[in-house]
Amino acid sequence: MMATENEVTFAADRVRQLTVWHLANSADCGTPDSETSAGALMLKSVAMAVADLIEEFDEDGAPRDLDDRISEIADDAPDVYTHGRWVEFTDLAGYHEDPSEIVGDEHDMTKLAGVCLYIIAERLARELVNEFAPSDEEN
């Protein structure tokens, strides 16, 4: 049985309604200071982008470029400005991430913080798609 348009809409709406604490738990990162802190807003932006992506699912399931789209969502998540990036980084305890597999011998600390935030955002996006996107399996 394939997902109907109503199931897709329902799944996307469920993602949009998640709390920042649920999102932080799904991303396996630090808990944001508040619902409106920099890290919380980054997590919510990922959730909103994933909800939009889920709405593109159709009777054939996920878009063909799903992995690329998840990577784009994660890439767009961290703040591009230095101060904002560092506030997100500390709010989500990005210092617990290991960016070495992605960046190798990079020494620019702000770039490394961005990579850590990318890792958090990508993990969240994949988890939300896996948890909420309609599948073609019967319940």
N, CA, C and O of each residue as an XYZ file, in Angstrom:
556
protein
N       0.835     -1.175      0.000
C       0.000      0.000      0.000
C       0.888      1.250      0.000
O       1.763      1.399      0.853
N       0.659      2.120     -0.940
C       1.443      3.346     -1.059
C       0.836      4.450     -0.194
O      -0.339      4.405      0.170
N       1.666      5.437      0.124
C       1.214      6.557      0.941
C       0.268      7.445      0.150
O       0.493      7.736     -1.025
N      -0.791      7.867      0.821
C      -1.731      8.782      0.182
C      -1.285     10.215      0.448
O      -0.402     10.465      1.268
N      -1.905     11.138     -0.253
C      -1.592     12.556     -0.047
C      -1.900     12.977      1.390
O      -1.165     13.773      1.974
N      -2.982     12.445      1.960
C      -3.326     12.767      3.352
C      -2.273     12.257      4.318
O      -1.941     12.946      5.283
N      -1.740     11.068      4.083
C      -0.696     10.527      4.951
C       0.565     11.370      4.880
O       1.220     11.603      5.896
N       0.901     11.824      3.696
C       2.079     12.669      3.508
C       1.891     13.992      4.241
O       2.791     14.444      4.949
N       0.735     14.610      4.078
C       0.440     15.879      4.743
C       0.451     15.707      6.258
O       0.994     16.548      6.974
N      -0.143     14.627      6.746
C      -0.172     14.355      8.179
C       1.246     14.191      8.719
O       1.568     14.737      9.775
N       2.096     13.451      8.016
C       3.485     13.240      8.450
C       4.246     14.563      8.499
O       4.966     14.834      9.461
N       4.088     15.376      7.474
C       4.780     16.670      7.431
C       4.303     17.567      8.572
O       5.110     18.252      9.200
N       3.010     17.566      8.840
C       2.474     18.378      9.945
C       3.002     17.900     11.296
O       3.276     18.719     12.173
N       3.146     16.596     11.474
C       3.688     16.062     12.727
C       5.118     16.549     12.944
O       5.492     16.889     14.067
N       5.917     16.586     11.885
C       7.296     17.064     12.002
C       7.301     18.533     12.393
O       8.093     18.942     13.242
N       6.438     19.326     11.791
C       6.377     20.759     12.095
C       5.986     21.038     13.545
O       6.319     22.098     14.074
N       5.293     20.118     14.190
C       4.804     20.331     15.549
C       5.755     19.828     16.629
O       5.464     19.989     17.815
N       6.869     19.232     16.260
C       7.799     18.701     17.258
C       8.430     19.820     18.075
O       8.712     20.900     17.556
N       8.644     19.553     19.339
C       9.308     20.537     20.199
C      10.807     20.533     19.923
O      11.346     19.581     19.359
N      11.463     21.602     20.327
C      12.918     21.661     20.136
C      13.620     20.597     20.972
O      14.711     20.145     20.625
N      12.989     20.200     22.076
C      13.599     19.170     22.917
C      13.497     17.797     22.259
O      14.417     16.986     22.364
N      12.391     17.540     21.587
C      12.267     16.302     20.810
C      13.303     16.316     19.679
O      13.955     15.306     19.412
N      13.444     17.457     19.029
C      14.403     17.559     17.928
C      15.826     17.346     18.423
O      16.604     16.648     17.773
N      16.176     17.929     19.553
C      17.519     17.740     20.101
C      17.757     16.279     20.450
O      18.847     15.753     20.221
N      16.752     15.627     20.998
C      16.866     14.206     21.306
C      17.054     13.395     20.022
O      17.887     12.491     19.977
N      16.290     13.711     18.987
C      16.414     13.012     17.709
C      17.770     13.257     17.062
O      18.311     12.381     16.387
N      18.318     14.456     17.271
C      19.624     14.801     16.692
C      20.773     14.285     17.541
O      21.930     14.337     17.122
N      20.463     13.787     18.729
C      21.476     13.291     19.668
C      22.523     14.372     19.935
O      23.728     14.144     19.825
N      22.018     15.557     20.292
C      22.903     16.684     20.591
C      22.488     17.313     21.913
O      21.569     16.834     22.578
N      23.166     18.381     22.285
C      22.828     19.076     23.507
C      21.446     19.688     23.447
O      20.933     19.987     22.369
N      20.846     19.872     24.610
C      19.519     20.462     24.703
C      19.633     21.977     24.624
O      20.397     22.575     25.383
N      18.887     22.611     23.718
C      18.943     24.077     23.607
C      18.528     24.754     24.904
O      17.769     24.197     25.696
N      19.038     25.963     25.107
C      18.724     26.727     26.313
C      17.245     27.088     26.423
O      16.698     27.144     27.525
N      16.601     27.331     25.287
C      15.187     27.700     25.289
C      14.599     27.365     23.922
O      15.306     26.914     23.020
N      13.302     27.592     23.785
C      12.633     27.342     22.507
C      13.042     28.339     21.435
O      12.820     28.102     20.248
N      13.641     29.461     21.848
C      13.999     30.504     20.888
C      15.508     30.755     20.836
O      15.951     31.733     20.234
N      16.295     29.885     21.460
C      17.748     30.058     21.415
C      18.266     29.734     20.013
O      17.554     29.150     19.195
N      19.494     30.114     19.753
C      20.074     29.926     18.410
C      20.072     28.465     17.984
O      19.720     28.155     16.845
N      20.453     27.576     18.869
C      20.460     26.151     18.530
C      19.064     25.622     18.277
O      18.853     24.824     17.363
N      18.097     26.068     19.094
C      16.710     25.648     18.906
C      16.190     26.092     17.547
O      15.513     25.334     16.853
N      16.508     27.315     17.176
C      16.052     27.824     15.882
C      16.694     27.058     14.727
O      16.054     26.836     13.699
N      17.948     26.657     14.890
C      18.590     25.847     13.852
C      17.888     24.498     13.722
O      17.603     24.051     12.612
N      17.611     23.850     14.849
C      16.919     22.556     14.810
C      15.540     22.689     14.175
O      15.136     21.841     13.380
N      14.812     23.757     14.526
C      13.485     23.979     13.944
C      13.578     24.218     12.439
O      12.711     23.773     11.686
N      14.632     24.922     11.993
C      14.775     25.158     10.557
C      15.002     23.839      9.818
O      14.505     23.651      8.708
N      15.746     22.936     10.431
C      15.944     21.612      9.827
C      14.611     20.876      9.771
O      14.273     20.285      8.745
N      13.856     20.905     10.857
C      12.563     20.220     10.888
C      11.608     20.782      9.834
O      10.907     20.019      9.170
N      11.574     22.099      9.674
C      10.687     22.709      8.675
C      11.100     22.282      7.251
O      10.249     22.002      6.406
N      12.409     22.240      7.009
C      12.898     21.819      5.689
C      12.582     20.349      5.441
O      12.241     19.974      4.319
N      12.688     19.518      6.463
C      12.350     18.103      6.320
C      10.849     17.949      6.084
O      10.439     17.123      5.269
N      10.027     18.724      6.779
C       8.577     18.668      6.550
C       8.258     19.024      5.099
O       7.430     18.368      4.467
N       8.902     20.047      4.577
C       8.710     20.413      3.165
C       9.152     19.280      2.254
O       8.496     18.992      1.253
N      10.258     18.640      2.596
C      10.751     17.518      1.796
C       9.766     16.354      1.843
O       9.491     15.739      0.813
N       9.235     16.046      3.012
C       8.261     14.955      3.138
C       7.038     15.224      2.268
O       6.453     14.293      1.714
N       6.653     16.476      2.148
C       5.500     16.807      1.303
C       5.743     16.495     -0.167
O       4.799     16.437     -0.955
N       7.001     16.293     -0.539
C       7.315     15.935     -1.923
C       7.223     14.429     -2.165
O       7.314     13.978     -3.307
N       7.042     13.650     -1.095
C       6.846     12.215     -1.282
C       5.543     12.019     -2.047
O       4.589     12.774     -1.862
N       5.506     11.022     -2.891
C       4.291     10.746     -3.637
C       3.992      9.254     -3.569
O       4.538      8.536     -2.732
N       3.127      8.806     -4.450
C       2.747      7.398     -4.414
C       3.924      6.453     -4.680
O       3.844      5.260     -4.389
N       5.009      6.989     -5.231
C       6.207      6.172     -5.458
C       7.190      6.255     -4.295
O       8.235      5.605     -4.313
N       6.859      7.046     -3.299
C       7.720      7.160     -2.123
C       8.604      8.394     -2.167
O       8.197      9.451     -2.648
N       9.818      8.241     -1.658
C      10.752      9.353     -1.500
C      11.252      9.870     -2.849
O      11.312      9.122     -3.825
N      11.610     11.154     -2.896
C      12.246     11.681     -4.107
C      13.538     10.914     -4.395
O      14.201     10.441     -3.471
N      13.888     10.794     -5.647
C      15.086     10.034     -6.028
C      16.361     10.612     -5.446
O      17.303      9.875     -5.154
N      16.400     11.920     -5.276
C      17.605     12.577     -4.775
C      17.527     12.837     -3.268
O      18.029     13.852     -2.786
N      16.900     11.926     -2.532
C      16.671     12.123     -1.102
C      17.966     12.378     -0.331
O      18.011     13.293      0.492
N      19.004     11.605     -0.572
C      20.270     11.801      0.145
C      20.864     13.173     -0.145
O      21.366     13.843      0.757
N      20.805     13.586     -1.399
C      21.316     14.916     -1.754
C      20.501     16.013     -1.079
O      21.055     17.009     -0.615
N      19.198     15.830     -1.025
C      18.326     16.833     -0.410
C      18.583     16.937      1.094
O      18.574     18.035      1.652
N      18.811     15.803      1.746
C      19.128     15.816      3.175
C      20.452     16.533      3.405
O      20.584     17.309      4.352
N      21.428     16.277      2.545
C      22.717     16.962      2.664
C      22.569     18.468      2.473
O      23.227     19.247      3.162
N      21.712     18.883      1.544
C      21.470     20.309      1.321
C      20.818     20.952      2.553
O      21.177     22.062      2.946
N      19.866     20.247      3.149
C      19.208     20.762      4.356
C      20.250     20.964      5.451
O      20.271     22.002      6.113
N      21.112     19.970      5.638
C      22.146     20.053      6.678
C      23.149     21.154      6.373
O      23.609     21.849      7.278
N      23.483     21.313      5.111
C      24.452     22.340      4.715
C      23.904     23.747      4.937
O      24.655     24.665      5.268
N      22.615     23.911      4.757
C      21.982     25.226      4.928
C      21.677     25.561      6.385
O      21.346     26.706      6.692
N      21.781     24.590      7.285
C      21.334     24.785      8.668
C      22.205     25.729      9.499
O      21.663     26.649     10.112
N      23.525     25.547      9.549
C      24.324     26.422     10.421
C      24.324     27.876      9.951
O      24.284     28.158      8.753
N      24.368     28.773     10.903
C      24.447     30.200     10.603
C      25.724     30.470      9.807
O      26.768     29.887     10.095
N      25.646     31.336      8.824
C      26.820     31.655      8.011
C      27.720     32.682      8.689
O      28.887     32.828      8.328
N      27.175     33.389      9.669
C      27.968     34.395     10.359
C      28.677     33.776     11.565
O      28.121     32.926     12.260
N      29.894     34.210     11.795
C      30.750     33.617     12.820
C      30.088     33.589     14.194
O      30.026     32.536     14.828
N      29.597     34.721     14.656
C      29.005     34.771     15.990
C      27.812     33.825     16.108
O      27.710     33.066     17.072
N      26.918     33.873     15.134
C      25.738     33.008     15.156
C      26.110     31.534     15.148
O      25.491     30.726     15.840
N      27.115     31.190     14.369
C      27.569     29.799     14.298
C      28.071     29.319     15.655
O      27.771     28.204     16.080
N      28.843     30.178     16.333
C      29.384     29.786     17.630
C      28.302     29.695     18.701
O      28.385     28.855     19.597
N      27.291     30.551     18.613
C      26.195     30.472     19.570
C      25.419     29.167     19.359
O      25.074     28.488     20.327
N      25.147     28.819     18.109
C      24.493     27.533     17.818
C      25.348     26.369     18.318
O      24.843     25.427     18.929
N      26.638     26.450     18.050
C      27.586     25.395     18.431
C      27.544     25.140     19.935
O      27.449     23.993     20.372
N      27.616     26.201     20.718
C      27.611     26.012     22.166
C      26.222     25.614     22.675
O      26.110     24.818     23.607
N      25.173     26.159     22.074
C      23.807     25.850     22.501
C      23.482     24.367     22.312
O      22.749     23.782     23.109
N      24.026     23.768     21.264
C      23.735     22.365     20.957
C      24.860     21.421     21.379
O      24.845     20.237     21.041
N      25.842     21.955     22.124
C      26.990     21.153     22.584
C      27.691     20.487     21.405
O      27.998     19.296     21.436
N      27.937     21.277     20.372
C      28.612     20.766     19.181
C      30.020     20.271     19.443
O      30.591     19.556     18.620
N      30.578     20.638     20.566
C      31.933     20.210     20.930
C      32.002     18.715     21.211
O      33.095     18.169     21.360
N      30.864     18.047     21.285
C      30.862     16.593     21.456
C      30.992     15.855     20.123
O      31.165     14.636     20.108
N      30.913     16.569     19.021
C      31.016     15.954     17.690
C      32.477     15.807     17.286
O      33.343     16.535     17.772
N      32.740     14.860     16.393
C      34.090     14.650     15.864
C      34.081     14.921     14.358
O      33.666     14.065     13.577
N      34.536     16.106     13.952
C      34.501     16.450     12.530
C      35.680     15.899     11.729
O      35.744     16.107     10.517
N      36.609     15.205     12.375
C      37.862     14.810     11.717
C      37.656     13.912     10.499
O      38.446     13.978      9.557
N      36.622     13.081     10.490
C      36.392     12.209      9.341
C      35.972     12.996      8.099
O      36.188     12.553      6.971
N      35.380     14.151      8.314
C      34.905     14.962      7.188
C      35.970     15.949      6.721
O      36.164     16.129      5.518
N      36.662     16.592      7.666
C      37.563     17.687      7.299
C      39.042     17.342      7.383
O      39.879     18.114      6.915
N      39.372     16.228      7.956
C      40.781     15.848      8.032
C      41.579     16.769      8.935
O      41.330     16.854     10.138
N      42.546     17.462      8.336
C      43.507     18.256      9.101
C      43.180     19.752      9.105
O      44.086     20.584      9.139
N      41.901     20.091      9.069
C      41.468     21.491      9.078
C      41.793     22.126     10.433
O      41.656     21.496     11.481
N      42.227     23.386     10.384
C      42.573     24.080     11.626
C      41.725     25.321     11.877
O      41.846     25.934     12.938
N      40.880     25.703     10.944
C      40.015     26.862     11.126
C      38.876     26.472     12.065
O      37.991     25.699     11.700
N      38.912     27.012     13.265
C      37.953     26.616     14.285
C      36.501     26.916     13.897
O      35.603     26.143     14.233
N      36.262     28.015     13.200
C      34.896     28.344     12.810
C      34.389     27.359     11.764
O      33.220     26.973     11.794
N      35.253     26.949     10.838
C      34.858     25.920      9.869
C      34.556     24.608     10.581
O      33.588     23.924     10.249
N      35.379     24.263     11.555
C      35.156     23.031     12.309
C      33.832     23.079     13.070
O      33.115     22.080     13.137
N      33.509     24.235     13.640
C      32.221     24.387     14.323
C      31.078     24.194     13.336
O      30.074     23.559     13.658
N      31.233     24.744     12.133
C      30.215     24.571     11.099
C      30.043     23.122     10.698
O      28.922     22.672     10.459
N      31.135     22.388     10.622
C      31.064     20.962     10.277
C      30.346     20.195     11.387
O      29.529     19.317     11.109
N      30.646     20.521     12.623
C      29.959     19.871     13.738
C      28.454     20.139     13.678
O      27.654     19.236     13.923
N      28.073     21.357     13.357
C      26.656     21.693     13.225
C      26.038     20.984     12.024
O      24.882     20.563     12.081
N      26.794     20.850     10.944
C      26.331     20.086      9.782
C      26.036     18.646     10.195
O      25.005     18.092      9.814
N      26.929     18.039     10.966
C      26.752     16.655     11.412
C      25.464     16.525     12.226
O      24.693     15.585     12.032
N      25.237     17.466     13.132
C      24.018     17.452     13.946
C      22.788     17.594     13.052
O      21.824     16.843     13.195
N      22.822     18.552     12.134
C      21.676     18.806     11.258
C      21.393     17.617     10.351
O      20.234     17.258     10.145
N      22.438     17.005      9.809
C      22.229     15.853      8.927
C      21.653     14.670      9.708
O      20.760     13.973      9.226
N      22.167     14.456     10.900
C      21.656     13.362     11.734
C      20.173     13.585     12.050
O      19.374     12.650     11.999
N      19.816     14.828     12.376
C      18.419     15.148     12.648
C      17.553     14.933     11.414
O      16.500     14.302     11.499
N      17.982     15.445     10.285
C      17.185     15.318      9.060
C      16.952     13.847      8.700
O      15.832     13.461      8.367
N      17.987     13.041      8.766
C      17.838     11.609      8.457
C      16.900     10.924      9.452
O      16.065     10.107      9.062
N      17.039     11.255     10.720
C      16.183     10.647     11.744
C      14.725     11.023     11.514
O      13.844     10.171     11.622
N      14.458     12.291     11.199
C      13.076     12.720     10.971
C      12.482     12.053      9.737
O      11.322     11.643      9.755
N      13.254     11.942      8.682
C      12.762     11.256      7.480
C      12.474      9.792      7.815
O      11.426      9.263      7.444
N      13.392      9.147      8.506
C      13.197      7.736      8.855
C      12.005      7.530      9.774
O      11.285      6.540      9.649
N      11.792      8.467     10.705
C      10.727      8.310     11.687
C       9.350      8.697     11.157
O       8.353      8.059     11.497
N       9.289      9.733     10.331
C       7.985     10.291      9.981
C       7.557     10.135      8.528
O       6.362     10.185      8.241
N       8.481      9.951      7.617
C       8.090      9.868      6.209
C       7.251      8.621      5.971
O       7.575      7.545      6.473
N       6.182      8.764      5.211
C       5.364      7.591      4.911
C       6.161      6.576      4.109
O       6.978      6.934      3.260
N       5.914      5.320      4.387
C       6.615      4.283      3.631
C       5.587      3.450      2.886
O       4.381      3.573      3.101
N       6.088      2.615      2.020
C       5.180      1.774      1.247
C       4.905      0.441      1.945
O       4.290     -0.455      1.367
N       5.366      0.319      3.193
C       5.106     -0.898      3.958
C       3.749     -0.784      4.644
O       3.347      0.296      5.078
N       3.060     -1.894      4.734
C       1.782     -1.905      5.445
C       2.036     -1.925      6.935
O       3.013     -2.519      7.392
N       1.166     -1.282      7.698
C       1.296     -1.254      9.158
C       0.774     -2.515      9.769
O       0.803     -2.668     10.990
